[in-house]
């Protein structure tokens, strides 16, 4: 726990400077190969399919499909993430209670093909600022790294610093695999200095697991009721909130809210009896 707290505290001063306007999130963000927004603001909404279609039309003059959506018919591509947490579900509880400074640990993939990479990610929230770091690794290295071991000689990572930090966070709370989250994403973005990214997430589902595997397929998936007739809209930007986004939110009366795919999936799994008694007891006593 001490390591995780120290890492969060180390970023708080920068986050405060960002919010006071002394540092824009984009000012020191390196552009990664996958164009991940490493430091950003993030707003989430739960909207109807009709609203999603209207928002899609509204943003078309400002944004275009990201490189993954461009490759798919209809612009939707799959995402699966293995979420890591402690046995007492510390990270899930911090999300459910709305703790301002918190982090999540997950391993993300976009395919089950073994030759494609997996991504170890830390997503930190420092008040209103989101900080994200990730390292690309091979599929075969996932269980090795989750066990706390170093990469084998033939292993590969794009960012050893991020990977080492992920392992430190994991060790600090004795975390292990808890749930797989899967959904279909349609993503739009721009190429301006003030980066904007808008995503629509559908078909959200989950599978409780303790296996160190990141897989889209297989049996045991359960639908998350959040996307039963609804779409999760996320707006992410690195600098000032663009005026056209503000006009869009007002025009469609969008109300920002907390939408955690991880926490709601764990809650629903517990309610339906899919999670282990230890997880249910950790959340509800």
C-alpha angles and dihedrals in degrees: 000000000000092000093049092048092047091051091050093047090050090062099042096085091054091046091052090050090051092053093047089053096245091117126025114217090237095052097086102019115121114221106241124209091255092046092239113175098236096183119026152127117259133200125185132199137178108219140168124257089251090055090046091055091049093048089048090057092044096054096044095094091052107037140033134203115286117242093268095050090048089063096053132075106246089013095264123130131177126254126188125184131186107213120212124207142155122267089256089052093239096166094046092050092049089055094046092050092047097240106185097217111047143122141217129211121210144151114222135199138171098202142020092231106121095218092063120084131257121216126224105208137188114194112191127188116203103183102295098346123092118210118190131184129175143175127207116227138165122268093244092056095058098088091041093054094043088055087061096251126134123256113277117247091264092046123114134207130169093211119026091179092059091043093051090048091051090053091048091052090047093050093045092064098025090242128184139171114300111160143359117225121199133181145146117255133200110192136192129183145162132226099227124122087252093062118211125188125183121188136184116204122196140168094035114189139158143206123199110227143155094198120114092232131114108208135158094196136056133078132291099062117148126197118246108226091220090084097040095124092339139092128218108230117196125187118194128180135168104209134017120350104263115241092229090057091051090051090049093051091050094045094053094034092236114187115203115225142164110277113174115178089191100048096041091049091052091047093050092045090054093047092051095043097247096121127075117265088245091062093045091048091047091056101038106019 
